[in-house]
């Protein structure tokens, strides 16, 4: 299956052939402070656990200015309000 994904380094849309065990999955991450939510389509593997799939979305959001760590998930507007810098 061919899908089009955003390249994380360039931000450009690129075509990618999926392996047989990979598929696109819609994942939503909520800000733990304000409730803002971001939903996106991410390529995951059938071998990944639910927490591993969520980490795929969190890794992308970190590049968008979110803080996602053991204390929670915080959007760019809220991360400084809960003591995170950056």
C-alpha positions as CSV (number, residue, x, y, z in Angstrom):
1,X,0.0,0.0,0.0
2,X,1.3,3.5,-0.9
3,X,0.6,6.3,1.6
4,X,1.7,9.9,1.6
5,X,3.3,11.1,4.9
6,X,5.0,14.3,6.1
7,X,8.8,13.9,6.3
8,X,9.7,14.8,9.9
9,X,12.9,16.5,8.9
10,X,11.7,18.6,5.9
11,X,7.9,18.8,6.5
12,X,7.4,17.8,2.8
13,X,4.7,15.3,1.8
14,X,6.4,12.1,0.5
15,X,5.2,8.8,-0.9
16,X,6.0,5.7,1.1
17,X,5.3,2.1,0.5
18,X,4.1,0.4,3.6
19,X,5.4,-3.0,4.7
20,X,2.7,-5.7,5.1
21,X,2.7,-5.3,8.9
22,X,2.4,-1.5,8.8
23,X,-0.8,0.6,8.4
24,X,-2.0,4.1,9.0
25,X,-3.7,4.7,12.3
26,X,-5.5,7.8,13.6
27,X,-4.2,8.8,17.0
28,X,-5.3,11.7,19.3
29,X,-3.2,13.3,22.0
30,X,-4.9,15.6,24.5
31,X,-3.2,18.4,26.5
32,X,-3.4,17.5,30.1
33,X,-3.8,21.1,31.2
34,X,-6.2,22.8,28.7
35,X,-7.7,19.8,26.9
36,X,-6.6,20.9,23.5
37,X,-6.4,17.9,21.2
38,X,-4.4,17.0,18.1
39,X,-5.5,14.1,15.9
40,X,-3.3,12.8,13.1
41,X,-2.7,9.8,11.0
42,X,0.5,7.9,11.9
43,X,2.1,4.8,10.4
44,X,2.2,2.1,13.0
45,X,2.9,-1.6,13.0
46,X,0.6,-4.5,14.0
47,X,3.4,-5.6,16.3
48,X,3.3,-2.4,18.4
49,X,1.5,-2.1,21.7
50,X,-1.0,0.7,22.3
51,X,1.6,2.7,24.3
52,X,4.1,2.3,21.6
53,X,1.6,3.6,19.0
54,X,0.9,6.6,21.2
55,X,4.6,7.3,21.4
56,X,4.7,7.6,17.6
57,X,2.3,10.5,17.9
58,X,4.0,12.0,20.9
59,X,7.4,12.0,19.1
60,X,5.8,13.9,16.2
61,X,4.2,16.4,18.6
62,X,7.5,17.1,20.4
63,X,8.7,18.4,17.1
64,X,5.7,20.7,17.0
65,X,6.5,22.2,20.4
66,X,4.6,19.9,22.7
67,X,6.1,18.5,25.9
68,X,5.2,14.8,26.2
69,X,6.9,13.1,29.1
70,X,6.2,11.1,32.3
71,X,4.4,14.2,33.8
72,X,1.9,14.3,30.9
73,X,1.3,15.8,27.5
74,X,1.3,19.6,27.3
75,X,0.6,21.8,24.2
76,X,2.9,24.7,23.3
77,X,0.7,27.2,25.1
78,X,0.5,25.2,28.4
79,X,4.0,23.7,28.7
80,X,5.5,26.9,30.3
81,X,2.5,27.1,32.7
82,X,3.3,23.7,34.2
83,X,7.0,24.5,34.5
84,X,8.5,23.2,31.3
85,X,10.9,25.3,29.3
86,X,11.6,25.3,25.6
